[in-house]
Amino acid sequence: MFAPLSIPSPDYAWQVFNLGQWLRDIGLTWVSADINIRAYAICILIGIVAAGILTNHRLKKRGAEPGVVLDIIIWAVPLGIIGARVFHVLTHPDDYFYDGANPWAVLFVWEGGIAIFGSLIGGAVGAWIGCKFSGIRFWTFADAVAPALLLAQAFGRFGNWFNHELFGQPTDLPWGLEIESSNAAYPAGLPEGTLFHPTFLYEIVWNLVGFALILVIERKMRLQWGKVLGLYLVWYGLGRTVFETIRIDPSEVFAGLRSNVWAAILAVVVGVVIIVVQSRRHPGLEPSPYVAGREWAGPNAGVDSSDTYSELDEPGNDAASTTEQLATSGSATSGPVRSGEGAMS
């Protein structure tokens, strides 16, 4: 007997949408193949699209060419998926490497098994490559995409709900998650009707709160040069360390902590390092979203003068002073601001 306010898990029929059958049902009988689309994949795709739209908007506000985000995510998304799969396989070796195992199973992403921390690593490599080709500063893109990542991850976590997976420990809280006792992950010995922590919901709420908070802090403190990305890593890492400790799905354990807890702690450390190092190296604001010589020549290219530093800017931080800008452009309004290429680490 479930609590009145408990969260039901979706019907298993919702996990897969047969597009082929739906097309036949509306009269397109010539479509004979079954085209199965998993709800989990739909959630991830919605998140990617939402993140792409938001990142494009944020890059345009910094003076980048509309649509340039596509030149970057065409590298970041595929490498992010590869990284997510590799990280999952490496942290769940017993699921793929045993006597009689199918060695090709490591490639079967559609059977489940991707990791957010792996996607961040692979996606960062892809973004760096995309930025090299497009001329966008890596740190500019990193800051533009950082809050969008939280939005995408919030959408993606709904996929875990559809899959009845990655839930937490048993709970008597009224908002506990209903999981059928026939679920392979249902702990042995627990009575039917036991509720579990809805970790998918906890992370969705955490991500959405972080999304709003980062946007506010960024605006108030005018964070640039990768510091928004650093803030994202700190926020997400802190939340993940908590959510991981209450999950009951199998995981490799090192020194008493789940592998994803260690990854979350590392994310926090990396985020703090980025904020500290970039604050020291670049106390000024970015002069342009583009590296030197790669500026967009379209209308209104560059950034507003209020978003660049003046002669008070410190030497060596890659942000041109007002005098340098005038000397380079010939006038205050003759084109986009130019500057030396920002360092990427």
C-alpha positions as CSV (number, residue, x, y, z in Angstrom):
1,M,0.0,0.0,0.0
2,F,1.6,3.2,-1.2
3,A,1.3,6.6,0.6
4,P,-1.2,9.0,-0.8
5,L,1.5,11.5,-1.9
6,S,3.9,9.0,-3.2
7,I,5.4,9.4,-6.7
8,P,4.2,6.6,-9.1
9,S,6.6,5.2,-11.6
10,P,5.4,5.5,-15.2
11,D,3.9,2.4,-16.9
12,Y,6.5,0.3,-18.7
13,A,4.6,0.9,-22.0
14,W,5.8,4.6,-21.8
15,Q,9.5,3.5,-22.0
16,V,9.3,2.9,-25.7
17,F,7.4,4.8,-28.4
18,N,6.9,2.8,-31.6
19,L,7.0,5.5,-34.2
20,G,6.4,3.0,-37.0
21,Q,3.2,1.8,-35.4
22,W,1.9,5.3,-34.8
23,L,2.5,6.2,-38.4
24,R,0.5,3.2,-39.5
25,D,-2.3,4.1,-37.1
26,I,-2.7,7.5,-38.7
27,G,-3.0,6.0,-42.2
28,L,0.6,5.7,-43.4
29,T,0.3,1.9,-43.9
30,W,3.2,1.8,-46.3
31,V,5.5,2.2,-43.2
32,S,6.2,-1.4,-42.4
33,A,9.1,-1.2,-40.0
34,D,8.8,-0.7,-36.3
35,I,10.8,2.4,-35.3
36,N,11.2,2.3,-31.5
37,I,12.2,5.5,-29.7
38,R,13.0,5.2,-26.0
39,A,11.7,7.8,-23.6
40,Y,15.1,8.1,-22.1
41,A,16.6,9.1,-25.4
42,I,13.8,11.6,-26.0
43,C,14.5,13.2,-22.6
44,I,18.2,13.5,-23.4
45,L,17.5,14.9,-26.9
46,I,15.1,17.5,-25.4
47,G,17.9,18.5,-23.0
48,I,20.4,18.8,-25.8
49,V,18.1,21.0,-27.9
50,A,17.2,23.2,-25.0
51,A,20.9,23.6,-24.0
52,G,21.8,24.4,-27.6
53,I,19.2,27.1,-28.0
54,L,20.1,28.7,-24.7
55,T,23.9,28.5,-25.4
56,N,23.3,30.1,-28.8
57,H,21.3,32.9,-27.2
58,R,24.1,33.5,-24.6
59,L,26.8,33.5,-27.3
60,K,24.9,36.0,-29.4
61,K,24.6,38.3,-26.4
62,R,28.4,38.3,-26.2
63,G,28.7,39.2,-29.8
64,A,29.1,35.9,-31.5
65,E,27.6,35.0,-34.9
66,P,24.1,33.5,-34.6
67,G,24.2,29.7,-35.0
68,V,28.0,29.4,-34.4
69,V,27.0,27.1,-31.5
70,L,26.2,24.4,-34.1
71,D,29.9,24.4,-35.3
72,I,30.9,23.5,-31.7
73,I,28.2,21.1,-30.6
74,I,28.7,19.0,-33.7
75,W,31.9,18.0,-32.0
76,A,30.9,18.3,-28.4
77,V,27.7,16.1,-28.5
78,P,29.2,13.0,-30.2
79,L,32.3,13.1,-28.1
80,G,30.2,13.7,-25.0
81,I,28.2,10.5,-25.7
82,I,31.4,8.6,-26.3
83,G,32.9,9.9,-23.1
84,A,29.7,9.1,-21.2
85,R,29.8,5.5,-22.4
86,V,33.5,5.0,-21.7
87,F,33.2,6.4,-18.2
88,H,30.2,4.1,-17.5
89,V,32.0,1.0,-18.8
90,L,35.2,1.7,-16.9
91,T,33.2,2.3,-13.6
92,H,31.1,-0.8,-14.1
93,P,33.6,-3.4,-15.4
94,D,31.8,-6.4,-13.9
95,D,28.8,-5.7,-16.2
96,Y,31.0,-6.0,-19.4
97,F,34.1,-8.0,-18.7
98,Y,33.4,-11.6,-17.5
99,D,33.7,-15.1,-18.9
100,G,31.3,-15.4,-21.8
101,A,30.6,-11.7,-22.1
102,N,29.9,-10.2,-25.5
103,P,32.8,-7.9,-26.1
104,W,30.7,-5.8,-28.4
105,A,28.2,-5.0,-25.6
106,V,30.4,-2.1,-24.6
107,L,29.1,-0.3,-27.7
108,F,25.5,-1.0,-27.1
109,V,24.5,2.5,-25.7
110,W,20.9,1.8,-26.5
111,E,20.8,-0.9,-23.8
112,G,21.6,1.8,-21.2
113,G,24.6,2.9,-19.3
114,I,26.0,6.5,-19.7
115,A,27.6,8.7,-17.2
116,I,27.3,12.5,-16.8
117,F,30.9,12.9,-15.7
118,G,32.2,11.1,-18.7
119,S,30.0,13.2,-21.0
120,L,31.5,16.4,-19.4
121,I,35.0,15.1,-20.2
122,G,34.3,14.0,-23.7
123,G,32.1,17.1,-24.3
124,A,34.9,19.4,-23.2
125,V,37.3,17.8,-25.6
126,G,34.7,18.2,-28.4
127,A,34.0,21.8,-27.4
128,W,37.7,22.6,-27.5
129,I,38.0,21.2,-31.0
130,G,34.9,23.0,-32.2
131,C,36.1,26.3,-30.7
132,K,39.4,25.8,-32.6
133,F,37.6,25.5,-35.9
134,S,35.0,28.3,-35.2
135,G,37.4,30.8,-33.6
136,I,35.3,31.1,-30.5
137,R,37.3,31.4,-27.3
138,F,37.0,28.1,-25.4
139,W,36.3,29.9,-22.1
140,T,33.6,32.0,-23.7
141,F,31.8,28.9,-24.9
142,A,32.4,27.2,-21.6
143,D,30.7,30.0,-19.7
144,A,27.8,30.2,-22.2
145,V,27.1,26.5,-22.0
146,A,27.6,26.0,-18.2
147,P,24.1,26.9,-17.0
148,A,22.6,25.2,-20.0
149,L,24.2,22.0,-18.9
150,L,22.2,22.1,-15.7
151,L,19.0,22.5,-17.8
152,A,19.9,19.6,-20.0
153,Q,20.7,17.4,-17.1
154,A,17.4,18.2,-15.5
155,F,15.6,17.0,-18.6
156,G,17.8,13.9,-18.8
157,R,17.0,12.8,-15.3
158,F,13.4,12.3,-16.3
159,G,14.7,9.5,-18.4
160,N,15.7,7.7,-15.2
161,W,12.1,8.0,-13.9
162,F,10.8,6.4,-17.1
163,N,13.3,3.6,-16.8
164,H,12.5,2.9,-13.1
165,E,16.2,3.2,-12.3
166,L,18.8,4.8,-10.1
167,F,16.5,5.3,-7.2
168,G,17.6,5.8,-3.6
169,Q,17.3,4.0,-0.4
170,P,14.0,3.1,1.2
171,T,12.2,6.0,2.8
172,D,9.0,6.7,4.7
173,L,8.7,10.2,3.4
174,P,5.4,11.0,1.8
175,W,7.0,11.8,-1.6
176,G,8.7,8.5,-1.8
177,L,9.0,6.8,-5.2
178,E,6.9,3.7,-6.0
179,I,9.0,0.9,-7.5
180,E,7.5,-2.5,-8.4
181,S,8.9,-5.4,-6.4
182,S,9.6,-7.2,-9.7
183,N,12.2,-4.6,-10.6
184,A,15.7,-6.2,-10.9
185,A,17.1,-3.4,-8.7
186,Y,14.5,-3.9,-6.0
187,P,16.4,-4.8,-2.8
188,A,15.8,-8.4,-1.6
189,G,13.9,-8.8,1.6
190,L,11.9,-5.6,1.4
191,P,8.1,-5.9,1.4
192,E,6.1,-4.9,-1.6
193,G,5.0,-1.3,-1.4
194,T,8.3,0.0,0.0
195,L,9.0,3.6,-1.1
196,F,12.4,4.8,-2.2
197,H,14.1,8.2,-2.4
198,P,13.3,9.8,-5.8
199,T,16.9,10.8,-6.5
200,F,16.0,11.7,-10.1
201,L,13.6,14.4,-8.6
202,Y,16.2,15.6,-6.1
203,E,18.7,16.2,-8.9
204,I,16.2,17.9,-11.1
205,V,15.3,20.3,-8.4
206,W,19.0,20.9,-7.5
207,N,19.8,21.5,-11.2
208,L,17.0,24.0,-11.8
209,V,17.9,25.9,-8.6
210,G,21.5,25.9,-9.7
211,F,20.5,27.1,-13.1
212,A,18.7,30.1,-11.8
213,L,21.3,30.8,-9.1
214,I,24.2,30.8,-11.5
215,L,22.5,33.2,-13.9
216,V,21.9,35.6,-11.0
217,I,25.5,35.3,-9.7
218,E,26.9,35.7,-13.2
219,R,24.9,38.8,-13.8
220,K,25.8,40.4,-10.4
221,M,29.5,39.5,-10.5
222,R,30.0,39.7,-14.3
223,L,31.7,36.3,-14.4
224,Q,33.7,35.4,-17.5
225,W,36.9,33.6,-18.5
226,G,35.5,30.2,-17.4
227,K,34.4,31.2,-14.0
228,V,30.8,30.4,-14.8
229,L,31.9,26.9,-15.7
230,G,33.8,26.7,-12.5
231,L,30.7,27.7,-10.5
232,Y,28.7,25.0,-12.4
233,L,31.2,22.3,-11.5
234,V,31.2,23.3,-7.8
235,W,27.4,23.4,-7.7
236,Y,26.7,20.2,-9.5
237,G,29.6,18.4,-7.8
238,L,28.3,19.3,-4.3
239,G,24.8,18.1,-5.1
240,R,26.0,14.9,-6.7
241,T,28.1,13.9,-3.7
242,V,24.9,13.9,-1.7
243,F,22.6,12.1,-4.2
244,E,25.2,9.4,-4.9
245,T,25.4,8.5,-1.2
246,I,21.7,7.6,-1.1
247,R,21.5,5.7,-4.4
248,I,21.4,1.9,-4.2
249,D,22.3,0.9,-7.7
250,P,25.6,-1.1,-8.1
251,S,28.8,0.9,-8.4
252,E,32.5,0.5,-8.0
253,V,33.7,1.6,-4.5
254,F,37.1,3.0,-3.8
255,A,38.2,3.8,-0.2
256,G,34.6,3.5,0.9
257,L,33.1,5.9,-1.6
258,R,31.3,5.2,-4.9
259,S,33.2,6.1,-8.0
260,N,30.7,8.9,-8.9
261,V,31.2,10.4,-5.4
262,W,35.0,10.7,-6.2
263,A,34.1,12.1,-9.6
264,A,31.8,14.7,-7.9
265,I,34.5,15.7,-5.4
266,L,37.0,16.1,-8.3
267,A,34.5,18.3,-10.1
268,V,34.3,20.6,-7.1
269,V,38.1,20.8,-6.8
270,V,38.4,21.5,-10.6
271,G,35.7,24.1,-10.3
272,V,37.4,25.9,-7.5
273,V,40.8,25.8,-9.3
274,I,39.3,27.3,-12.4
275,I,37.7,30.1,-10.5
276,V,40.8,30.9,-8.5
277,V,43.3,30.6,-11.4
278,Q,41.2,32.4,-14.0
279,S,40.4,35.2,-11.5
280,R,44.1,35.8,-11.1
281,R,45.0,35.5,-14.7
282,H,42.1,37.5,-16.1
283,P,40.8,40.1,-13.7
284,G,39.3,42.0,-16.7
285,L,36.4,41.1,-19.0
286,E,36.7,39.3,-22.3
287,P,37.2,41.8,-25.1
288,S,35.5,39.5,-27.7
289,P,34.0,36.1,-27.9
290,Y,36.5,35.4,-30.7
291,V,40.3,34.8,-30.6
292,A,42.4,37.4,-32.4
293,G,42.1,37.4,-36.1
294,R,39.0,35.2,-36.1
295,E,36.3,37.9,-35.4
296,W,32.9,37.7,-37.0
297,A,32.6,40.4,-39.7
298,G,28.8,40.5,-39.5
299,P,26.6,43.3,-38.2
300,N,27.1,44.3,-34.6
301,A,30.0,42.0,-34.2
302,G,32.0,42.3,-31.0
303,V,30.6,43.4,-27.7
304,D,29.3,46.5,-26.1
305,S,32.0,48.9,-24.8
306,S,30.6,48.4,-21.3
307,D,31.6,44.8,-21.5
308,T,35.3,45.5,-22.1
309,Y,37.9,46.9,-19.7
310,S,39.5,50.3,-20.0
311,E,43.1,51.4,-19.3
312,L,42.6,50.2,-15.7
313,D,42.8,46.6,-17.0
314,E,45.9,44.8,-15.8
315,P,48.6,43.9,-18.3
316,G,48.8,40.4,-19.5
317,N,45.2,39.4,-19.0
318,D,44.4,39.4,-22.8
319,A,41.8,42.1,-22.5
320,A,42.6,45.1,-24.7
321,S,42.5,48.6,-23.1
322,T,40.4,51.4,-24.7
323,T,43.5,52.9,-26.2
324,E,44.6,49.6,-27.8
325,Q,41.1,49.1,-29.1
326,L,41.1,52.5,-30.8
327,A,44.6,52.0,-32.2
328,T,43.6,48.7,-33.7
329,S,40.2,49.6,-35.1
330,G,40.9,53.2,-36.1
331,S,37.8,54.5,-34.4
332,A,35.5,53.7,-31.6
333,T,32.9,52.3,-33.9
334,S,34.8,50.8,-36.9
335,G,34.5,47.1,-36.0
336,P,34.8,44.4,-33.4
337,V,37.3,44.8,-30.6
338,R,40.5,42.8,-31.1
339,S,42.7,41.3,-28.5
340,G,45.3,38.6,-27.9
341,E,44.1,35.0,-27.8
342,G,43.0,33.8,-24.4
343,A,44.9,31.0,-22.7
344,M,43.2,27.6,-22.6
345,S,44.1,24.9,-20.1
